[in-house]
Amino acid sequence: MKLRHQVGLNIQKLRRERGISQEDLALMAKVNRGYMGKLENAKNSASLDMVERIVTALNVVPSWLLVGDEPFQFVQRFDKEKGVFRPMEIADESSKPSPKKSKRLKANIAQEGVILSDEPAIVV
């Protein structure tokens, strides 16, 4: 599926779930209703400025338009031995790393000079 189709479907899905008419969303995003319809039906591609206005109107992060509410996404990692890309699953927030992986991750982060703390950061 082309990216513009996914974006259009996600705009339409969220708009309907929230009970917002296409005309009202168009008003909130400061475009005409016809253009909003073309975005939802993947007839037009949204510019980054338009994406910003739509996500502001719908109160979601921009990445939501790409992935919706799916709990994970697939990305590609390069298998150097075979010279091909392989799918790699990225787990959702609810999955917990093993203690061994967590310890290794903390060690890698510490090695890069990042200080880990359970205390909240203070910004001045």
N, C-alpha and C positions, 0 to 999 in steps of 0.2 A: 504494500500500500504506500502510495506517495505521501510524503510528509504533509503536504497541504490538505490531503484528505483526512489524515489523522487529526490535524489541528481543527479543521471544520467540524468533524464529528464531535470532538471534545467541547468545542464552543457550544454547539447545539445541545449536547447532552447536559452540560451544566446549566445552560439557560433554561431548559425545560424542567430540570430537577428543581430549580429555584422559582419556577413559575413566572419567569420573565418573558414577555413577548419579544419577538425579534425587533419590533419597532422600538420598544423601551430600551433594549440593549444598544441598539443603534444610537438612540438619543444619548445614553450614558457614555458611549464611546465617541460621540460627536462625528458620526457618519450617517449617510442616508440608509434607510432600511434595505433598499435594493442591493447596496454594496455588502451589507451584513449578510444578506441571503446568499450572495455569490461567494463570500468567504466560507459560510457554513456548507455550501454545496461544492466547494473546491473548484469553483469556476475562476476565482481570483486567489492570489497568494497575498498574505498579509505582510506588510513591511514591518520592520522592528518597531517603528513608532506606533503602528496600528496594534501590534501585539501588546505593547505597553498600555495603550488605552483600553484594550479589551480586558487584560488581566486586572487592571485597576478597577474597571467597572464590575468585574465578577469577583474581585477580591481573592485572587489566587496568584500563586507564583508563576512566572512564565513557563517553567518546565512542565507545569500541569497541562498546558496545551499540547505538549508533545507526547506525554505518557499517560495523562489522565490519572485515574486512581488505581492503576495497576500496582500490585505490591512489589514487583521487581521488573527489571528490564534486562534485556540481553545485549551484551556488547561483544565485540570481537577482540580476541587476543591473538598475537602472532606466534605460531609454533615455529621456532627457528629451525628445528631439526627437519621438519617436513616442508617448510617454506610456504605454509598456508595459514589462513586465519581460521580460528575455531571459536564457536560461541562460548561465552563465559557468562554465567548467571551472577547478577549482583543481588544479594539478598535484601529484603526489606528491613526496616528498623526493628522489627520484633525479633529477628533472629539474633542469637547471642553467640559470640565467638567462644571457642574453647579457651580455658584458662591458659593453656600453652600458647595458643595464637595471640591471646591478649597480652601475655608477658612479652612475647617476641615483638609485637607491635609497639609496646611501650619502650622496649629497648631500642628499637629502630628510631623511634621519634626522639628519644633522649640523645641518641648518637648524633642526630642532626642539630642538637642544641636547643630543642624545644623543651621547656619545663612543664611537666605534667603535675597538676594539683587538683585536689577535690574541692579546694576553696574557690569561690567565685572570683572572677577577675575584677579588678578595680580599675576603672578608666578615669584618668584625670585630664 
